[in-house]
Amino acid sequence: MNMAQLVVRNLSDALVKALKQRAAKHNRSAEQEHREILESALRGPKRKTLASVLASMPNVGKDEDFVRQQTDSR
């Protein structure tokens, strides 16, 4: 697979230092950290499945607590 290269110029020393510190915290090179940051920023949030959303819902009562009561004579 052919991979493109990207050169980023005119970064402040403080920004480069922050990138290197973040990379060290994640046990990665600054270049790999840069790739990870770009990928996470551009790929967007990962969609959750309906099953995982439903499974994450807290237990807030019994089914009977949510039964709709008829209030008119229909």
PQR file with spaces between the fields and no chain letter, atoms N, CA, C, O and H, PARSE charges and radii, in Angstrom:
ATOM       1  N    MET     1       0.855   -1.182    0.000 -0.4000 1.5000
ATOM       2  CA   MET     1       0.000    0.000    0.000 -0.0000 2.0000
ATOM       3  C    MET     1       0.898    1.241    0.000  0.5500 1.7000
ATOM       4  O    MET     1       1.869    1.314    0.752 -0.5500 1.4000
ATOM       5  N    ASN     2       0.565    2.196   -0.838 -0.4000 1.5000
ATOM       6  CA   ASN     2       1.324    3.419   -0.958 -0.0000 2.0000
ATOM       7  C    ASN     2       0.889    4.395    0.138  0.5500 1.7000
ATOM       8  O    ASN     2      -0.303    4.653    0.302 -0.5500 1.4000
ATOM       9  H    ASN     2      -0.224    2.137   -1.449  0.4000 1.0000
ATOM      10  N    MET     3       1.846    4.933    0.883 -0.4000 1.5000
ATOM      11  CA   MET     3       1.531    5.852    1.975 -0.0000 2.0000
ATOM      12  C    MET     3       2.072    7.237    1.649  0.5500 1.7000
ATOM      13  O    MET     3       3.202    7.375    1.182 -0.5500 1.4000
ATOM      14  H    MET     3       2.815    4.724    0.750  0.4000 1.0000
ATOM      15  N    ALA     4       1.271    8.249    1.894 -0.4000 1.5000
ATOM      16  CA   ALA     4       1.682    9.634    1.660 -0.0000 2.0000
ATOM      17  C    ALA     4       2.505   10.132    2.836  0.5500 1.7000
ATOM      18  O    ALA     4       2.448    9.577    3.934 -0.5500 1.4000
ATOM      19  H    ALA     4       0.353    8.137    2.274  0.4000 1.0000
ATOM      20  N    GLN     5       3.267   11.181    2.590 -0.4000 1.5000
ATOM      21  CA   GLN     5       4.028   11.827    3.647 -0.0000 2.0000
ATOM      22  C    GLN     5       3.519   13.249    3.814  0.5500 1.7000
ATOM      23  O    GLN     5       3.046   13.872    2.863 -0.5500 1.4000
ATOM      24  H    GLN     5       3.313   11.631    1.699  0.4000 1.0000
ATOM      25  N    LEU     6       3.623   13.746    5.024 -0.4000 1.5000
ATOM      26  CA   LEU     6       3.141   15.085    5.340 -0.0000 2.0000
ATOM      27  C    LEU     6       4.216   15.805    6.129  0.5500 1.7000
ATOM      28  O    LEU     6       4.728   15.270    7.112 -0.5500 1.4000
ATOM      29  H    LEU     6       4.007   13.241    5.796  0.4000 1.0000
ATOM      30  N    VAL     7       4.561   17.003    5.715 -0.4000 1.5000
ATOM      31  CA   VAL     7       5.525   17.825    6.432 -0.0000 2.0000
ATOM      32  C    VAL     7       4.762   18.997    7.036  0.5500 1.7000
ATOM      33  O    VAL     7       4.005   19.681    6.347 -0.5500 1.4000
ATOM      34  H    VAL     7       4.144   17.438    4.916  0.4000 1.0000
ATOM      35  N    VAL     8       4.967   19.217    8.320 -0.4000 1.5000
ATOM      36  CA   VAL     8       4.310   20.332    9.002 -0.0000 2.0000
ATOM      37  C    VAL     8       5.390   21.323    9.409  0.5500 1.7000
ATOM      38  O    VAL     8       6.301   20.986   10.165 -0.5500 1.4000
ATOM      39  H    VAL     8       5.582   18.662    8.879  0.4000 1.0000
ATOM      40  N    ARG     9       5.286   22.525    8.912 -0.4000 1.5000
ATOM      41  CA   ARG     9       6.299   23.550    9.170 -0.0000 2.0000
ATOM      42  C    ARG     9       5.761   24.604   10.130  0.5500 1.7000
ATOM      43  O    ARG     9       4.559   24.707   10.375 -0.5500 1.4000
ATOM      44  H    ARG     9       4.546   22.798    8.297  0.4000 1.0000
ATOM      45  N    ASN    10       6.692   25.374   10.659 -0.4000 1.5000
ATOM      46  CA   ASN    10       6.406   26.556   11.484 -0.0000 2.0000
ATOM      47  C    ASN    10       5.637   26.219   12.758  0.5500 1.7000
ATOM      48  O    ASN    10       4.686   26.913   13.117 -0.5500 1.4000
ATOM      49  H    ASN    10       7.668   25.290   10.460  0.4000 1.0000
ATOM      50  N    LEU    11       6.050   25.159   13.436 -0.4000 1.5000
ATOM      51  CA   LEU    11       5.465   24.819   14.733 -0.0000 2.0000
ATOM      52  C    LEU    11       6.289   25.481   15.822  0.5500 1.7000
ATOM      53  O    LEU    11       7.513   25.567   15.722 -0.5500 1.4000
ATOM      54  H    LEU    11       6.823   24.595   13.145  0.4000 1.0000
ATOM      55  N    SER    12       5.623   25.941   16.845 -0.4000 1.5000
ATOM      56  CA   SER    12       6.351   26.556   17.954 -0.0000 2.0000
ATOM      57  C    SER    12       7.103   25.482   18.734  0.5500 1.7000
ATOM      58  O    SER    12       6.717   24.312   18.732 -0.5500 1.4000
ATOM      59  H    SER    12       4.629   25.871   16.926  0.4000 1.0000
ATOM      60  N    ASP    13       8.173   25.892   19.393 -0.4000 1.5000
ATOM      61  CA   ASP    13       8.936   24.953   20.214 -0.0000 2.0000
ATOM      62  C    ASP    13       8.064   24.356   21.313  0.5500 1.7000
ATOM      63  O    ASP    13       8.214   23.187   21.667 -0.5500 1.4000
ATOM      64  H    ASP    13       8.486   26.841   19.394  0.4000 1.0000
ATOM      65  N    ALA    14       7.156   25.160   21.850 -0.4000 1.5000
ATOM      66  CA   ALA    14       6.276   24.677   22.919 -0.0000 2.0000
ATOM      67  C    ALA    14       5.350   23.569   22.412  0.5500 1.7000
ATOM      68  O    ALA    14       5.084   22.602   23.126 -0.5500 1.4000
ATOM      69  H    ALA    14       7.033   26.110   21.563  0.4000 1.0000
ATOM      70  N    LEU    15       4.864   23.712   21.186 -0.4000 1.5000
ATOM      71  CA   LEU    15       3.974   22.704   20.623 -0.0000 2.0000
ATOM      72  C    LEU    15       4.730   21.402   20.362  0.5500 1.7000
ATOM      73  O    LEU    15       4.219   20.316   20.637 -0.5500 1.4000
ATOM      74  H    LEU    15       5.080   24.497   20.605  0.4000 1.0000
ATOM      75  N    VAL    16       5.931   21.511   19.838 -0.4000 1.5000
ATOM      76  CA   VAL    16       6.753   20.319   19.589 -0.0000 2.0000
ATOM      77  C    VAL    16       7.086   19.630   20.908  0.5500 1.7000
ATOM      78  O    VAL    16       7.059   18.402   20.997 -0.5500 1.4000
ATOM      79  H    VAL    16       6.347   22.392   19.615  0.4000 1.0000
ATOM      80  N    LYS    17       7.397   20.414   21.922 -0.4000 1.5000
ATOM      81  CA   LYS    17       7.701   19.843   23.240 -0.0000 2.0000
ATOM      82  C    LYS    17       6.480   19.118   23.801  0.5500 1.7000
ATOM      83  O    LYS    17       6.610   18.028   24.358 -0.5500 1.4000
ATOM      84  H    LYS    17       7.419   21.411   21.851  0.4000 1.0000
ATOM      85  N    ALA    18       5.292   19.717   23.657 -0.4000 1.5000
ATOM      86  CA   ALA    18       4.061   19.083   24.144 -0.0000 2.0000
ATOM      87  C    ALA    18       3.791   17.785   23.393  0.5500 1.7000
ATOM      88  O    ALA    18       3.355   16.804   23.996 -0.5500 1.4000
ATOM      89  H    ALA    18       5.187   20.602   23.204  0.4000 1.0000
ATOM      90  N    LEU    19       4.042   17.765   22.084 -0.4000 1.5000
ATOM      91  CA   LEU    19       3.855   16.552   21.294 -0.0000 2.0000
ATOM      92  C    LEU    19       4.805   15.457   21.767  0.5500 1.7000
ATOM      93  O    LEU    19       4.401   14.304   21.921 -0.5500 1.4000
ATOM      94  H    LEU    19       4.396   18.562   21.594  0.4000 1.0000
ATOM      95  N    LYS    20       6.053   15.811   21.995 -0.4000 1.5000
ATOM      96  CA   LYS    20       7.035   14.820   22.450 -0.0000 2.0000
ATOM      97  C    LYS    20       6.689   14.289   23.840  0.5500 1.7000
ATOM      98  O    LYS    20       6.861   13.101   24.111 -0.5500 1.4000
ATOM      99  H    LYS    20       6.381   16.747   21.870  0.4000 1.0000
ATOM     100  N    GLN    21       6.206   15.160   24.717 -0.4000 1.5000
ATOM     101  CA   GLN    21       5.802   14.718   26.058 -0.0000 2.0000
ATOM     102  C    GLN    21       4.609   13.785   25.985  0.5500 1.7000
ATOM     103  O    GLN    21       4.565   12.771   26.682 -0.5500 1.4000
ATOM     104  H    GLN    21       6.067   16.126   24.497  0.4000 1.0000
ATOM     105  N    ARG    22       3.650   14.118   25.150 -0.4000 1.5000
ATOM     106  CA   ARG    22       2.468   13.256   24.980 -0.0000 2.0000
ATOM     107  C    ARG    22       2.875   11.913   24.380  0.5500 1.7000
ATOM     108  O    ARG    22       2.372   10.868   24.794 -0.5500 1.4000
ATOM     109  H    ARG    22       3.686   14.942   24.584  0.4000 1.0000
ATOM     110  N    ALA    23       3.768   11.940   23.424 -0.4000 1.5000
ATOM     111  CA   ALA    23       4.253   10.707   22.801 -0.0000 2.0000
ATOM     112  C    ALA    23       4.956    9.835   23.833  0.5500 1.7000
ATOM     113  O    ALA    23       4.740    8.623   23.869 -0.5500 1.4000
ATOM     114  H    ALA    23       4.176   12.789   23.088  0.4000 1.0000
ATOM     115  N    ALA    24       5.785   10.430   24.663 -0.4000 1.5000
ATOM     116  CA   ALA    24       6.498    9.668   25.692 -0.0000 2.0000
ATOM     117  C    ALA    24       5.520    9.048   26.683  0.5500 1.7000
ATOM     118  O    ALA    24       5.720    7.920   27.133 -0.5500 1.4000
ATOM     119  H    ALA    24       5.960   11.414   24.635  0.4000 1.0000
ATOM     120  N    LYS    25       4.481    9.771   27.017 -0.4000 1.5000
ATOM     121  CA   LYS    25       3.466    9.260   27.947 -0.0000 2.0000
ATOM     122  C    LYS    25       2.773    8.022   27.375  0.5500 1.7000
ATOM     123  O    LYS    25       2.381    7.126   28.123 -0.5500 1.4000
ATOM     124  H    LYS    25       4.318   10.688   26.652  0.4000 1.0000
ATOM     125  N    HIS    26       2.622    7.973   26.042 -0.4000 1.5000
ATOM     126  CA   HIS    26       1.976    6.841   25.382 -0.0000 2.0000
ATOM     127  C    HIS    26       2.983    5.826   24.835  0.5500 1.7000
ATOM     128  O    HIS    26       2.610    4.905   24.109 -0.5500 1.4000
ATOM     129  H    HIS    26       2.940    8.701   25.435  0.4000 1.0000
ATOM     130  N    ASN    27       4.262    6.000   25.188 -0.4000 1.5000
ATOM     131  CA   ASN    27       5.336    5.109   24.714 -0.0000 2.0000
ATOM     132  C    ASN    27       5.377    5.010   23.191  0.5500 1.7000
ATOM     133  O    ASN    27       5.486    3.921   22.630 -0.5500 1.4000
ATOM     134  H    ASN    27       4.566    6.748   25.778  0.4000 1.0000
ATOM     135  N    ARG    28       5.288    6.163   22.536 -0.4000 1.5000
ATOM     136  CA   ARG    28       5.335    6.216   21.080 -0.0000 2.0000
ATOM     137  C    ARG    28       6.332    7.281   20.652  0.5500 1.7000
ATOM     138  O    ARG    28       6.729    8.141   21.439 -0.5500 1.4000
ATOM     139  H    ARG    28       5.199    7.049   22.992  0.4000 1.0000
ATOM     140  N    SER    29       6.724    7.204   19.394 -0.4000 1.5000
ATOM     141  CA   SER    29       7.545    8.275   18.831 -0.0000 2.0000
ATOM     142  C    SER    29       6.656    9.497   18.597  0.5500 1.7000
ATOM     143  O    SER    29       5.430    9.394   18.552 -0.5500 1.4000
ATOM     144  H    SER    29       6.402    6.506   18.755  0.4000 1.0000
ATOM     145  N    ALA    30       7.300   10.649   18.451 -0.4000 1.5000
ATOM     146  CA   ALA    30       6.541   11.870   18.159 -0.0000 2.0000
ATOM     147  C    ALA    30       5.807   11.724   16.824  0.5500 1.7000
ATOM     148  O    ALA    30       4.685   12.206   16.669 -0.5500 1.4000
ATOM     149  H    ALA    30       8.296   10.733   18.488  0.4000 1.0000
ATOM     150  N    GLU    31       6.447   11.059   15.867 -0.4000 1.5000
ATOM     151  CA   GLU    31       5.820   10.858   14.560 -0.0000 2.0000
ATOM     152  C    GLU    31       4.566    9.988   14.674  0.5500 1.7000
ATOM     153  O    GLU    31       3.536   10.293   14.072 -0.5500 1.4000
ATOM     154  H    GLU    31       7.358   10.667   15.992  0.4000 1.0000
ATOM     155  N    GLN    32       4.661    8.904   15.449 -0.4000 1.5000
ATOM     156  CA   GLN    32       3.490    8.039   15.642 -0.0000 2.0000
ATOM     157  C    GLN    32       2.389    8.770   16.402  0.5500 1.7000
ATOM     158  O    GLN    32       1.207    8.622   16.091 -0.5500 1.4000
ATOM     159  H    GLN    32       5.498    8.656   15.937  0.4000 1.0000
ATOM     160  N    GLU    33       2.777    9.552   17.391 -0.4000 1.5000
ATOM     161  CA   GLU    33       1.785   10.321   18.154 -0.0000 2.0000
ATOM     162  C    GLU    33       1.063   11.310   17.237  0.5500 1.7000
ATOM     163  O    GLU    33      -0.150   11.493   17.336 -0.5500 1.4000
ATOM     164  H    GLU    33       3.737    9.672   17.644  0.4000 1.0000
ATOM     165  N    HIS    34       1.821   11.938   16.353 -0.4000 1.5000
ATOM     166  CA   HIS    34       1.249   12.870   15.387 -0.0000 2.0000
ATOM     167  C    HIS    34       0.231   12.153   14.500  0.5500 1.7000
ATOM     168  O    HIS    34      -0.849   12.687   14.247 -0.5500 1.4000
ATOM     169  H    HIS    34       2.807   11.789   16.273  0.4000 1.0000
ATOM     170  N    ARG    35       0.560   10.953   14.026 -0.4000 1.5000
ATOM     171  CA   ARG    35      -0.381   10.167   13.216 -0.0000 2.0000
ATOM     172  C    ARG    35      -1.644    9.847   14.001  0.5500 1.7000
ATOM     173  O    ARG    35      -2.753    9.967   13.481 -0.5500 1.4000
ATOM     174  H    ARG    35       1.438   10.519   14.231  0.4000 1.0000
ATOM     175  N    GLU    36      -1.474    9.439   15.259 -0.4000 1.5000
ATOM     176  CA   GLU    36      -2.632    9.092   16.100 -0.0000 2.0000
ATOM     177  C    GLU    36      -3.541   10.302   16.310  0.5500 1.7000
ATOM     178  O    GLU    36      -4.765   10.178   16.247 -0.5500 1.4000
ATOM     179  H    GLU    36      -0.573    9.342   15.682  0.4000 1.0000
ATOM     180  N    ILE    37      -2.956   11.456   16.556 -0.4000 1.5000
ATOM     181  CA   ILE    37      -3.738   12.677   16.769 -0.0000 2.0000
ATOM     182  C    ILE    37      -4.527   13.029   15.508  0.5500 1.7000
ATOM     183  O    ILE    37      -5.717   13.336   15.577 -0.5500 1.4000
ATOM     184  H    ILE    37      -1.962   11.557   16.607  0.4000 1.0000
ATOM     185  N    LEU    38      -3.855   12.983   14.360 -0.4000 1.5000
ATOM     186  CA   LEU    38      -4.541   13.286   13.098 -0.0000 2.0000
ATOM     187  C    LEU    38      -5.669   12.301   12.830  0.5500 1.7000
ATOM     188  O    LEU    38      -6.772   12.699   12.456 -0.5500 1.4000
ATOM     189  H    LEU    38      -2.888   12.734   14.303  0.4000 1.0000
ATOM     190  N    GLU    39      -5.396   11.031   13.020 -0.4000 1.5000
ATOM     191  CA   GLU    39      -6.419   10.020   12.748 -0.0000 2.0000
ATOM     192  C    GLU    39      -7.630   10.187   13.651  0.5500 1.7000
ATOM     193  O    GLU    39      -8.766   10.133   13.178 -0.5500 1.4000
ATOM     194  H    GLU    39      -4.500   10.708   13.324  0.4000 1.0000
ATOM     195  N    SER    40      -7.403   10.388   14.948 -0.4000 1.5000
ATOM     196  CA   SER    40      -8.537   10.520   15.865 -0.0000 2.0000
ATOM     197  C    SER    40      -9.329   11.802   15.608  0.5500 1.7000
ATOM     198  O    SER    40     -10.547   11.825   15.789 -0.5500 1.4000
ATOM     199  H    SER    40      -6.481   10.431   15.332  0.4000 1.0000
ATOM     200  N    ALA    41      -8.644   12.870   15.188 -0.4000 1.5000
ATOM     201  CA   ALA    41      -9.338   14.134   14.913 -0.0000 2.0000
ATOM     202  C    ALA    41     -10.158   14.066   13.638  0.5500 1.7000
ATOM     203  O    ALA    41     -11.213   14.694   13.546 -0.5500 1.4000
ATOM     204  H    ALA    41      -7.655   12.851   15.042  0.4000 1.0000
ATOM     205  N    LEU    42      -9.690   13.314   12.656 -0.4000 1.5000
ATOM     206  CA   LEU    42     -10.344   13.319   11.352 -0.0000 2.0000
ATOM     207  C    LEU    42     -11.287   12.156   11.116  0.5500 1.7000
ATOM     208  O    LEU    42     -12.159   12.240   10.250 -0.5500 1.4000
ATOM     209  H    LEU    42      -8.833   12.804   12.730  0.4000 1.0000
ATOM     210  N    ARG    43     -11.139   11.100   11.845 -0.4000 1.5000
ATOM     211  CA   ARG    43     -11.992    9.928   11.614 -0.0000 2.0000
ATOM     212  C    ARG    43     -13.359   10.106   12.251  0.5500 1.7000
ATOM     213  O    ARG    43     -14.311    9.445   11.838 -0.5500 1.4000
ATOM     214  H    ARG    43     -10.431   11.032   12.548  0.4000 1.0000
ATOM     215  N    GLY    44     -13.486   10.971   13.237 -0.4000 1.5000
ATOM     216  CA   GLY    44     -14.780   11.200   13.878 -0.0000 2.0000
ATOM     217  C    GLY    44     -15.043   10.162   14.950  0.5500 1.7000
ATOM     218  O    GLY    44     -14.292    9.197   15.094 -0.5500 1.4000
ATOM     219  H    GLY    44     -12.712   11.508   13.572  0.4000 1.0000
ATOM     220  N    PRO    45     -16.111   10.367   15.699 -0.5600 1.5000
ATOM     221  CA   PRO    45     -16.408    9.430   16.778  0.2800 2.0000
ATOM     222  C    PRO    45     -16.825    8.060   16.233  0.5500 1.7000
ATOM     223  O    PRO    45     -17.482    7.959   15.197 -0.5500 1.4000
ATOM     224  N    LYS    46     -16.435    7.038   16.940 -0.4000 1.5000
ATOM     225  CA   LYS    46     -16.806    5.682   16.560 -0.0000 2.0000
ATOM     226  C    LYS    46     -18.264    5.446   16.957  0.5500 1.7000
ATOM     227  O    LYS    46     -18.666    5.724   18.087 -0.5500 1.4000
ATOM     228  H    LYS    46     -15.902    7.120   17.781  0.4000 1.0000
ATOM     229  N    ARG    47     -19.039    4.934   16.016 -0.4000 1.5000
ATOM     230  CA   ARG    47     -20.457    4.682   16.286 -0.0000 2.0000
ATOM     231  C    ARG    47     -20.616    3.457   17.171  0.5500 1.7000
ATOM     232  O    ARG    47     -19.944    2.443   16.985 -0.5500 1.4000
ATOM     233  H    ARG    47     -18.712    4.708   15.099  0.4000 1.0000
ATOM     234  N    LYS    48     -21.514    3.571   18.131 -0.4000 1.5000
ATOM     235  CA   LYS    48     -21.819    2.443   19.006 -0.0000 2.0000
ATOM     236  C    LYS    48     -22.974    1.648   18.412  0.5500 1.7000
ATOM     237  O    LYS    48     -23.847    2.204   17.745 -0.5500 1.4000
ATOM     238  H    LYS    48     -22.060    4.394   18.282  0.4000 1.0000
ATOM     239  N    THR    49     -22.970    0.368   18.658 -0.4000 1.5000
ATOM     240  CA   THR    49     -24.083   -0.455   18.194 -0.0000 2.0000
ATOM     241  C    THR    49     -25.279   -0.233   19.108  0.5500 1.7000
ATOM     242  O    THR    49     -25.119    0.178   20.258 -0.5500 1.4000
ATOM     243  H    THR    49     -22.261   -0.083   19.201  0.4000 1.0000
ATOM     244  N    LEU    50     -26.471   -0.501   18.602 -0.4000 1.5000
ATOM     245  CA   LEU    50     -27.675   -0.381   19.418 -0.0000 2.0000
ATOM     246  C    LEU    50     -27.575   -1.298   20.626  0.5500 1.7000
ATOM     247  O    LEU    50     -27.971   -0.921   21.729 -0.5500 1.4000
ATOM     248  H    LEU    50     -26.601   -0.835   17.668  0.4000 1.0000
ATOM     249  N    ALA    51     -27.051   -2.493   20.426 -0.4000 1.5000
ATOM     250  CA   ALA    51     -26.928   -3.444   21.537 -0.0000 2.0000
ATOM     251  C    ALA    51     -26.043   -2.890   22.643  0.5500 1.7000
ATOM     252  O    ALA    51     -26.360   -3.058   23.820 -0.5500 1.4000
ATOM     253  H    ALA    51     -26.729   -2.800   19.530  0.4000 1.0000
ATOM     254  N    SER    52     -24.928   -2.226   22.290 -0.4000 1.5000
ATOM     255  CA   SER    52     -24.042   -1.691   23.323 -0.0000 2.0000
ATOM     256  C    SER    52     -24.677   -0.502   24.036  0.5500 1.7000
ATOM     257  O    SER    52     -24.464   -0.315   25.234 -0.5500 1.4000
ATOM     258  H    SER    52     -24.670   -2.089   21.333  0.4000 1.0000
ATOM     259  N    VAL    53     -25.450    0.299   23.317 -0.4000 1.5000
ATOM     260  CA   VAL    53     -26.151    1.423   23.959 -0.0000 2.0000
ATOM     261  C    VAL    53     -27.189    0.898   24.936  0.5500 1.7000
ATOM     262  O    VAL    53     -27.282    1.380   26.065 -0.5500 1.4000
ATOM     263  H    VAL    53     -25.623    0.147   22.344  0.4000 1.0000
ATOM     264  N    LEU    54     -27.965   -0.081   24.511 -0.4000 1.5000
ATOM     265  CA   LEU    54     -28.987   -0.653   25.388 -0.0000 2.0000
ATOM     266  C    LEU    54     -28.350   -1.324   26.601  0.5500 1.7000
ATOM     267  O    LEU    54     -28.860   -1.201   27.715 -0.5500 1.4000
ATOM     268  H    LEU    54     -27.889   -0.473   23.594  0.4000 1.0000
ATOM     269  N    ALA    55     -27.248   -2.029   26.396 -0.4000 1.5000
ATOM     270  CA   ALA    55     -26.580   -2.711   27.504 -0.0000 2.0000
ATOM     271  C    ALA    55     -26.004   -1.720   28.515  0.5500 1.7000
ATOM     272  O    ALA    55     -25.855   -2.053   29.690 -0.5500 1.4000
ATOM     273  H    ALA    55     -26.835   -2.129   25.491  0.4000 1.0000
ATOM     274  N    SER    56     -25.680   -0.510   28.068 -0.4000 1.5000
ATOM     275  CA   SER    56     -25.082    0.480   28.974 -0.0000 2.0000
ATOM     276  C    SER    56     -26.126    1.258   29.774  0.5500 1.7000
ATOM     277  O    SER    56     -25.770    2.016   30.676 -0.5500 1.4000
ATOM     278  H    SER    56     -25.801   -0.240   27.113  0.4000 1.0000
ATOM     279  N    MET    57     -27.403    1.081   29.456 -0.4000 1.5000
ATOM     280  CA   MET    57     -28.448    1.803   30.177 -0.0000 2.0000
ATOM     281  C    MET    57     -28.594    1.242   31.588  0.5500 1.7000
ATOM     282  O    MET    57     -28.632    0.026   31.779 -0.5500 1.4000
ATOM     283  H    MET    57     -27.692    0.465   28.723  0.4000 1.0000
ATOM     284  N    PRO    58     -28.676    2.136   32.577 -0.5600 1.5000
ATOM     285  CA   PRO    58     -28.800    1.655   33.959  0.2800 2.0000
ATOM     286  C    PRO    58     -30.170    1.054   34.240  0.5500 1.7000
ATOM     287  O    PRO    58     -31.148    1.384   33.570 -0.5500 1.4000
ATOM     288  N    ASN    59     -30.237    0.184   35.220 -0.4000 1.5000
ATOM     289  CA   ASN    59     -31.490   -0.398   35.661 -0.0000 2.0000
ATOM     290  C    ASN    59     -32.155    0.635   36.579  0.5500 1.7000
ATOM     291  O    ASN    59     -31.677    0.888   37.685 -0.5500 1.4000
ATOM     292  H    ASN    59     -29.442   -0.084   35.764  0.4000 1.0000
ATOM     293  N    VAL    60     -33.255    1.224   36.113 -0.4000 1.5000
ATOM     294  CA   VAL    60     -33.875    2.319   36.862 -0.0000 2.0000
ATOM     295  C    VAL    60     -35.252    1.980   37.407  0.5500 1.7000
ATOM     296  O    VAL    60     -35.959    2.871   37.879 -0.5500 1.4000
ATOM     297  H    VAL    60     -33.642    1.018   35.214  0.4000 1.0000
ATOM     298  N    GLY    61     -35.639    0.749   37.354 -0.4000 1.5000
ATOM     299  CA   GLY    61     -36.938    0.377   37.894 -0.0000 2.0000
ATOM     300  C    GLY    61     -37.474   -0.878   37.262  0.5500 1.7000
ATOM     301  O    GLY    61     -36.823   -1.511   36.431 -0.5500 1.4000
ATOM     302  H    GLY    61     -35.065    0.026   36.971  0.4000 1.0000
ATOM     303  N    LYS    62     -38.670   -1.224   37.672 -0.4000 1.5000
ATOM     304  CA   LYS    62     -39.341   -2.404   37.143 -0.0000 2.0000
ATOM     305  C    LYS    62     -40.187   -2.012   35.952  0.5500 1.7000
ATOM     306  O    LYS    62     -40.564   -0.850   35.806 -0.5500 1.4000
ATOM     307  H    LYS    62     -39.198   -0.710   38.348  0.4000 1.0000
ATOM     308  N    ASP    63     -40.487   -2.976   35.100 -0.4000 1.5000
ATOM     309  CA   ASP    63     -41.322   -2.701   33.930 -0.0000 2.0000
ATOM     310  C    ASP    63     -42.656   -2.098   34.337  0.5500 1.7000
ATOM     311  O    ASP    63     -43.188   -1.238   33.635 -0.5500 1.4000
ATOM     312  H    ASP    63     -40.180   -3.920   35.219  0.4000 1.0000
ATOM     313  N    GLU    64     -43.201   -2.538   35.463 -0.4000 1.5000
ATOM     314  CA   GLU    64     -44.499   -2.028   35.932 -0.0000 2.0000
ATOM     315  C    GLU    64     -44.452   -0.526   36.228  0.5500 1.7000
ATOM     316  O    GLU    64     -45.478    0.151   36.154 -0.5500 1.4000
ATOM     317  H    GLU    64     -42.769   -3.236   36.034  0.4000 1.0000
ATOM     318  N    ASP    65     -43.283   -0.009   36.558 -0.4000 1.5000
ATOM     319  CA   ASP    65     -43.147    1.420   36.851 -0.0000 2.0000
ATOM     320  C    ASP    65     -43.389    2.278   35.609  0.5500 1.7000
ATOM     321  O    ASP    65     -43.631    3.480   35.717 -0.5500 1.4000
ATOM     322  H    ASP    65     -42.450   -0.559   36.618  0.4000 1.0000
ATOM     323  N    PHE    66     -43.324    1.668   34.455 -0.4000 1.5000
ATOM     324  CA   PHE    66     -43.419    2.423   33.214 -0.0000 2.0000
ATOM     325  C    PHE    66     -44.688    2.106   32.419  0.5500 1.7000
ATOM     326  O    PHE    66     -44.799    2.486   31.254 -0.5500 1.4000
ATOM     327  H    PHE    66     -43.127    0.692   34.368  0.4000 1.0000
ATOM     328  N    VAL    67     -45.625    1.426   33.032 -0.4000 1.5000
ATOM     329  CA   VAL    67     -46.885    1.109   32.370 -0.0000 2.0000
ATOM     330  C    VAL    67     -47.697    2.391   32.261  0.5500 1.7000
ATOM     331  O    VAL    67     -47.841    3.133   33.232 -0.5500 1.4000
ATOM     332  H    VAL    67     -45.535    1.117   33.979  0.4000 1.0000
ATOM     333  N    ARG    68     -48.223    2.640   31.078 -0.4000 1.5000
ATOM     334  CA   ARG    68     -49.015    3.844   30.843 -0.0000 2.0000
ATOM     335  C    ARG    68     -50.408    3.619   31.383  0.5500 1.7000
ATOM     336  O    ARG    68     -51.050    2.617   31.067 -0.5500 1.4000
ATOM     337  H    ARG    68     -48.106    2.037   30.288  0.4000 1.0000
ATOM     338  N    GLN    69     -50.879    4.550   32.197 -0.4000 1.5000
ATOM     339  CA   GLN    69     -52.209    4.480   32.779 -0.0000 2.0000
ATOM     340  C    GLN    69     -53.191    5.240   31.901  0.5500 1.7000
ATOM     341  O    GLN    69     -52.922    6.370   31.492 -0.5500 1.4000
ATOM     342  H    GLN    69     -50.358    5.364   32.453  0.4000 1.0000
ATOM     343  N    GLN    70     -54.327    4.621   31.614 -0.4000 1.5000
ATOM     344  CA   GLN    70     -55.382    5.262   30.828 -0.0000 2.0000
ATOM     345  C    GLN    70     -56.089    6.273   31.716  0.5500 1.7000
ATOM     346  O    GLN    70     -56.577    5.910   32.787 -0.5500 1.4000
ATOM     347  H    GLN    70     -54.545    3.703   31.946  0.4000 1.0000
ATOM     348  N    THR    71     -56.156    7.531   31.298 -0.4000 1.5000
ATOM     349  CA   THR    71     -56.759    8.579   32.143 -0.0000 2.0000
ATOM     350  C    THR    71     -58.120    9.046   31.629  0.5500 1.7000
ATOM     351  O    THR    71     -58.828    9.757   32.341 -0.5500 1.4000
ATOM     352  H    THR    71     -55.760    7.825   30.428  0.4000 1.0000
ATOM     353  N    ASP    72     -58.497    8.666   30.422 -0.4000 1.5000
ATOM     354  CA   ASP    72     -59.812    9.050   29.932 -0.0000 2.0000
ATOM     355  C    ASP    72     -60.657    7.786   29.693  0.5500 1.7000
ATOM     356  O    ASP    72     -60.189    6.669   29.914 -0.5500 1.4000
ATOM     357  H    ASP    72     -57.922    8.088   29.843  0.4000 1.0000
ATOM     358  N    SER    73     -61.890    7.975   29.244 -0.4000 1.5000
ATOM     359  CA   SER    73     -62.787    6.835   29.127 -0.0000 2.0000
ATOM     360  C    SER    73     -62.710    6.112   27.785  0.5500 1.7000
ATOM     361  O    SER    73     -63.577    5.284   27.506 -0.5500 1.4000
ATOM     362  H    SER    73     -62.269    8.883   29.064  0.4000 1.0000
ATOM     363  N    ARG    74     -61.750    6.375   26.970 -0.4000 1.5000
ATOM     364  CA   ARG    74     -61.647    5.717   25.656 -0.0000 2.0000
ATOM     365  C    ARG    74     -61.373    4.269   25.769  0.5500 1.7000
ATOM     366  O    ARG    74     -61.261    3.581   24.754 -0.5500 1.4000
ATOM     367  H    ARG    74     -61.045    7.047   27.197  0.4000 1.0000
